[in-house]
Amino acid sequence: MTLDEITISRAIISDYMHTLLEYMEMDVAIVGGGPSGLVCSALIAEKGYKVGLIEKKLSIGGGMWGGGMMFPRIVVQSEAKRLLERFNITHSEFSPGYYTARSIEAVSKLTTAAVDAGVEFFNLTTVEDVMVKGDGRLSGLVINWQPVEATGLHVDPLTIRCRMIVDATGHDAVIAHYVSKKMGKPDIKGEGTMWADNAESAVVTHTKEVFPGLFVCGMAANAVSGGHRMGPVFGGMFLSGESAAVQILQQL
Ligand code: 48F
Protein backbone atom coordinates (compact mmCIF):
# COMPACT_ATOMS: atom_id res chain seq x y z
CA MET A 1 0.00 0.00 0.00
CA THR A 2 1.01 3.62 -0.46
CA LEU A 3 1.00 5.52 2.80
CA ASP A 4 -0.55 8.98 3.01
CA GLU A 5 0.64 11.20 5.88
CA ILE A 6 -2.64 13.11 6.03
CA THR A 7 -4.66 9.92 6.39
CA ILE A 8 -2.35 8.87 9.23
CA SER A 9 -2.90 12.23 10.93
CA ARG A 10 -6.67 12.11 10.39
CA ALA A 11 -6.81 8.58 11.82
CA ILE A 12 -5.07 9.63 15.04
CA ILE A 13 -7.10 12.78 15.56
CA SER A 14 -10.40 11.13 14.69
CA ASP A 15 -9.86 8.05 16.87
CA TYR A 16 -8.73 9.97 19.96
CA MET A 17 -11.31 12.75 19.61
CA HIS A 18 -14.03 10.11 19.40
CA THR A 19 -12.73 8.55 22.65
CA LEU A 20 -12.45 11.92 24.39
CA LEU A 21 -16.02 12.82 23.46
CA GLU A 22 -17.27 9.43 24.60
CA TYR A 23 -15.53 9.82 27.98
CA MET A 24 -16.82 13.31 28.73
CA GLU A 25 -19.16 11.32 30.98
CA MET A 26 -18.04 8.13 32.70
CA ASP A 27 -18.86 5.95 35.66
CA VAL A 28 -15.50 6.13 37.41
CA ALA A 29 -12.52 8.38 36.80
CA ILE A 30 -9.27 7.19 38.33
CA VAL A 31 -6.70 9.95 38.68
CA GLY A 32 -3.17 8.56 38.68
CA GLY A 33 -1.73 5.56 36.89
CA GLY A 34 0.41 4.14 39.69
CA PRO A 35 -0.11 0.65 41.11
CA SER A 36 -3.17 1.45 43.24
CA GLY A 37 -4.94 3.29 40.42
CA LEU A 38 -4.18 0.54 37.93
CA VAL A 39 -5.50 -2.23 40.18
CA CYS A 40 -8.59 -0.21 41.07
CA SER A 41 -9.36 0.65 37.45
CA ALA A 42 -8.98 -2.92 36.21
CA LEU A 43 -11.22 -4.41 38.90
CA ILE A 44 -14.02 -1.90 38.31
CA ALA A 45 -13.86 -2.00 34.52
CA GLU A 46 -13.95 -5.80 34.43
CA LYS A 47 -17.45 -5.55 35.92
CA GLY A 48 -18.57 -3.65 32.84
CA TYR A 49 -18.39 -0.06 34.09
CA LYS A 50 -17.04 2.80 32.01
CA VAL A 51 -13.70 3.67 33.60
CA GLY A 52 -11.20 6.28 32.49
CA LEU A 53 -7.70 6.59 33.94
CA ILE A 54 -6.20 10.07 33.80
CA GLU A 55 -2.43 10.29 34.08
CA LYS A 56 -0.44 13.48 33.75
CA LYS A 57 2.81 11.83 32.73
CA LEU A 58 3.62 10.27 29.37
CA SER A 59 4.00 6.81 30.82
CA ILE A 60 1.79 4.81 33.12
CA GLY A 61 3.21 3.20 36.26
CA GLY A 62 3.76 6.05 38.73
CA GLY A 63 6.29 5.25 41.42
CA MET A 64 6.36 1.54 40.72
CA TRP A 65 8.16 1.90 37.40
CA GLY A 66 11.50 2.72 39.02
CA GLY A 67 11.46 0.05 41.73
CA GLY A 68 13.59 0.98 44.74
CA MET A 69 16.21 3.66 44.11
CA MET A 70 16.14 2.74 40.41
CA PHE A 71 16.77 -0.96 41.03
CA PRO A 72 13.84 -2.18 38.91
CA ARG A 73 12.47 -4.61 41.48
CA ILE A 74 9.59 -4.37 43.91
CA VAL A 75 8.80 -6.32 47.05
CA VAL A 76 5.31 -7.64 47.74
CA GLN A 77 4.48 -9.30 51.04
CA SER A 78 2.50 -12.48 51.54
CA GLU A 79 -0.84 -10.70 52.18
CA ALA A 80 -0.89 -9.53 48.55
CA LYS A 81 0.65 -12.60 46.91
CA ARG A 82 -2.76 -13.59 45.57
CA LEU A 83 -2.87 -10.31 43.60
CA LEU A 84 0.53 -11.02 42.04
CA GLU A 85 -1.00 -14.30 40.93
CA ARG A 86 -4.29 -12.68 39.89
CA PHE A 87 -2.40 -10.34 37.55
CA ASN A 88 0.06 -13.01 36.42
CA ILE A 89 3.13 -11.11 37.69
CA THR A 90 6.17 -13.38 37.92
CA HIS A 91 7.57 -13.44 41.45
CA SER A 92 9.93 -15.38 43.64
CA GLU A 93 10.26 -15.71 47.39
CA PHE A 94 13.32 -13.90 48.76
CA SER A 95 12.71 -14.87 52.37
CA PRO A 96 9.54 -16.14 54.03
CA GLY A 97 6.67 -13.82 53.09
CA TYR A 98 8.79 -11.42 50.98
CA TYR A 99 8.28 -11.76 47.23
CA THR A 100 10.29 -9.90 44.60
CA ALA A 101 9.01 -8.98 41.14
CA ARG A 102 10.31 -6.97 38.20
CA SER A 103 8.84 -3.47 38.41
CA ILE A 104 8.61 -3.18 34.65
CA GLU A 105 6.74 -6.46 34.38
CA ALA A 106 4.45 -5.44 37.25
CA VAL A 107 3.54 -2.15 35.55
CA SER A 108 3.11 -3.86 32.19
CA LYS A 109 0.91 -6.67 33.50
CA LEU A 110 -1.31 -4.31 35.52
CA THR A 111 -1.62 -2.00 32.53
CA THR A 112 -2.48 -4.91 30.26
CA ALA A 113 -5.09 -6.12 32.74
CA ALA A 114 -6.63 -2.64 32.82
CA VAL A 115 -6.62 -2.35 29.03
CA ASP A 116 -8.15 -5.81 28.66
CA ALA A 117 -10.81 -4.97 31.23
CA GLY A 118 -11.82 -1.96 29.11
CA VAL A 119 -10.17 0.95 30.93
CA GLU A 120 -9.57 3.93 28.66
CA PHE A 121 -6.30 5.81 29.28
CA PHE A 122 -5.86 9.57 29.09
CA ASN A 123 -2.17 10.23 29.55
CA LEU A 124 -0.45 13.63 29.37
CA THR A 125 -3.64 14.95 30.95
CA THR A 126 -3.59 16.84 34.24
CA VAL A 127 -6.50 17.21 36.60
CA GLU A 128 -6.28 20.81 37.69
CA ASP A 129 -9.53 21.29 39.61
CA VAL A 130 -12.80 19.62 40.62
CA MET A 131 -16.51 20.19 40.01
CA VAL A 132 -18.85 20.33 43.02
CA LYS A 133 -22.34 21.71 42.41
CA GLY A 134 -25.43 22.33 44.53
CA ASP A 135 -25.79 18.77 45.82
CA GLY A 136 -22.37 19.05 47.50
CA ARG A 137 -21.09 15.97 45.72
CA LEU A 138 -17.88 15.70 43.69
CA SER A 139 -19.30 15.17 40.24
CA GLY A 140 -16.57 16.07 37.78
CA LEU A 141 -12.95 16.89 37.04
CA VAL A 142 -11.38 19.87 35.36
CA ILE A 143 -8.70 18.69 32.96
CA ASN A 144 -6.03 20.16 30.77
CA TRP A 145 -3.09 18.96 28.70
CA GLN A 146 -0.10 18.42 30.96
CA PRO A 147 2.19 20.60 28.76
CA VAL A 148 -0.15 23.53 29.42
CA GLU A 149 0.50 23.12 33.15
CA ALA A 150 4.21 22.41 32.67
CA THR A 151 4.80 25.51 30.56
CA GLY A 152 2.51 27.76 32.57
CA LEU A 153 0.40 28.70 29.54
CA HIS A 154 -2.84 30.49 30.29
CA VAL A 155 -5.21 28.09 28.53
CA ASP A 156 -8.63 27.34 29.96
CA PRO A 157 -9.37 23.71 30.78
CA LEU A 158 -12.28 21.42 29.92
CA THR A 159 -14.55 19.44 32.27
CA ILE A 160 -15.67 15.82 32.48
CA ARG A 161 -18.55 14.36 34.50
CA CYS A 162 -18.10 11.21 36.63
CA ARG A 163 -20.27 9.24 39.06
CA MET A 164 -17.25 8.40 41.25
CA ILE A 165 -13.71 9.70 41.36
CA VAL A 166 -10.64 8.00 42.78
CA ASP A 167 -7.68 10.03 43.97
CA ALA A 168 -4.77 7.69 43.22
CA THR A 169 -2.25 10.51 42.80
CA GLY A 170 0.20 9.15 45.35
CA HIS A 171 2.03 11.15 48.02
CA ASP A 172 0.57 14.48 46.89
CA ALA A 173 -3.12 13.43 47.19
CA VAL A 174 -3.83 16.12 44.62
CA ILE A 175 -7.58 15.71 44.22
CA ALA A 176 -8.22 15.51 47.96
CA HIS A 177 -6.23 18.74 48.36
CA TYR A 178 -8.29 20.52 45.68
CA VAL A 179 -11.53 19.44 47.35
CA SER A 180 -10.26 20.30 50.82
CA LYS A 181 -9.11 23.75 49.76
CA LYS A 182 -12.42 24.66 48.14
CA MET A 183 -14.93 22.75 50.27
CA GLY A 184 -13.22 22.80 53.69
CA LYS A 185 -13.04 19.00 53.86
CA PRO A 186 -11.71 16.35 53.92
CA ASP A 187 -9.32 17.20 56.69
CA ILE A 188 -5.86 16.34 55.35
CA LYS A 189 -3.48 15.14 58.02
CA GLY A 190 -0.40 14.67 55.83
CA GLU A 191 1.98 11.79 55.40
CA GLY A 192 4.11 10.41 58.21
CA THR A 193 7.68 9.16 58.28
CA MET A 194 8.95 5.89 56.83
CA TRP A 195 7.43 2.96 58.76
CA ALA A 196 6.73 0.17 56.32
CA ASP A 197 4.91 -2.29 58.57
CA ASN A 198 2.54 0.29 59.99
CA ALA A 199 2.04 2.04 56.64
CA GLU A 200 1.18 -1.11 54.72
CA SER A 201 -1.75 -2.08 56.91
CA ALA A 202 -2.87 1.54 57.40
CA VAL A 203 -3.07 2.22 53.67
CA VAL A 204 -5.83 -0.35 53.33
CA THR A 205 -7.72 0.98 56.37
CA HIS A 206 -7.39 4.53 55.04
CA THR A 207 -8.82 3.59 51.64
CA LYS A 208 -12.30 5.07 51.76
CA GLU A 209 -14.71 7.71 50.56
CA VAL A 210 -13.38 10.95 52.06
CA PHE A 211 -15.89 13.31 50.45
CA PRO A 212 -19.15 12.47 48.68
CA GLY A 213 -18.08 10.97 45.36
CA LEU A 214 -14.34 10.94 46.16
CA PHE A 215 -12.38 7.86 47.17
CA VAL A 216 -8.70 7.83 48.02
CA CYS A 217 -6.41 4.88 47.49
CA GLY A 218 -2.69 4.15 47.56
CA MET A 219 -0.35 6.71 49.07
CA ALA A 220 -3.04 9.35 48.69
CA ALA A 221 -5.04 7.45 51.33
CA ASN A 222 -2.16 7.60 53.80
CA ALA A 223 -1.46 11.23 52.96
CA VAL A 224 -5.06 12.20 53.73
CA SER A 225 -5.39 10.16 56.92
CA GLY A 226 -1.91 10.69 58.37
CA GLY A 227 -0.47 7.27 57.55
CA HIS A 228 3.22 6.57 57.19
CA ARG A 229 5.23 5.91 54.03
CA MET A 230 6.60 2.50 53.16
CA GLY A 231 9.08 2.73 50.29
CA PRO A 232 9.29 0.04 47.61
CA VAL A 233 7.03 -2.58 49.20
CA PHE A 234 3.87 -2.63 47.10
CA GLY A 235 1.45 -5.12 48.63
CA GLY A 236 -0.45 -2.31 50.33
CA MET A 237 -0.83 -0.44 47.03
CA PHE A 238 -2.34 -3.50 45.36
CA LEU A 239 -4.66 -4.21 48.31
CA SER A 240 -5.68 -0.56 48.58
CA GLY A 241 -6.59 -0.43 44.89
CA GLU A 242 -8.62 -3.59 45.36
CA SER A 243 -10.38 -2.19 48.43
CA ALA A 244 -11.33 1.04 46.63
CA ALA A 245 -12.74 -1.03 43.75
CA VAL A 246 -14.82 -3.19 46.11
CA GLN A 247 -16.24 -0.14 47.92
CA ILE A 248 -17.03 1.67 44.68
CA LEU A 249 -18.68 -1.39 43.12
CA GLN A 250 -20.96 -1.56 46.15
CA GLN A 251 -22.16 1.98 45.43
CA LEU A 252 -22.45 1.84 41.66
O1 48F B 1 2.71 7.72 43.10
P1 48F B 1 1.97 6.65 42.42
O2 48F B 1 2.71 5.44 42.00
O3 48F B 1 0.69 6.30 43.33
P2 48F B 1 0.28 5.03 44.22
O4 48F B 1 -0.58 4.12 43.44
O5 48F B 1 1.64 4.25 44.52
C1 48F B 1 2.62 4.78 45.36
C2 48F B 1 3.90 4.05 45.06
O6 48F B 1 4.28 4.20 43.73
C3 48F B 1 5.09 4.47 45.95
C4 48F B 1 4.94 4.09 47.36
C5 48F B 1 4.44 2.75 47.70
O7 48F B 1 5.39 1.84 47.87
O8 48F B 1 5.20 4.87 48.22
O9 48F B 1 5.27 5.87 45.84
O10 48F B 1 -0.25 5.58 45.48
O11 48F B 1 1.25 7.24 41.13
C6 48F B 1 0.50 8.42 41.17
C7 48F B 1 0.30 8.93 39.75
O12 48F B 1 -0.58 10.02 39.77
C8 48F B 1 -0.16 10.93 38.76
C9 48F B 1 1.36 10.87 38.82
O13 48F B 1 1.95 11.33 37.62
C10 48F B 1 1.61 9.40 39.09
O14 48F B 1 1.83 8.66 37.91
N1 48F B 1 -0.72 12.25 39.04
C11 48F B 1 -0.37 13.07 40.08
N2 48F B 1 -1.07 14.20 40.02
C12 48F B 1 -1.87 14.12 38.94
C13 48F B 1 -1.65 12.88 38.31
C14 48F B 1 -2.83 15.01 38.35
N3 48F B 1 -3.11 16.22 38.87
N4 48F B 1 -3.47 14.61 37.21
C15 48F B 1 -3.21 13.39 36.69
N5 48F B 1 -2.31 12.52 37.20
Boltz pocket constraint, residues with backbone or C-beta under 6 A from the ligand:
constraints:
  - pocket:
      binder: B
      contacts: [[A, 31], [A, 32], [A, 33], [A, 34], [A, 35], [A, 36], [A, 37], [A, 54], [A, 55], [A, 56], [A, 57], [A, 59], [A, 61], [A, 62], [A, 63], [A, 64], [A, 125], [A, 126], [A, 127], [A, 128], [A, 168], [A, 169], [A, 170], [A, 171], [A, 172], [A, 174], [A, 217], [A, 218], [A, 219], [A, 220], [A, 229], [A, 230], [A, 231], [A, 232], [A, 233], [A, 234], [A, 237]]
      max_distance: 6.0
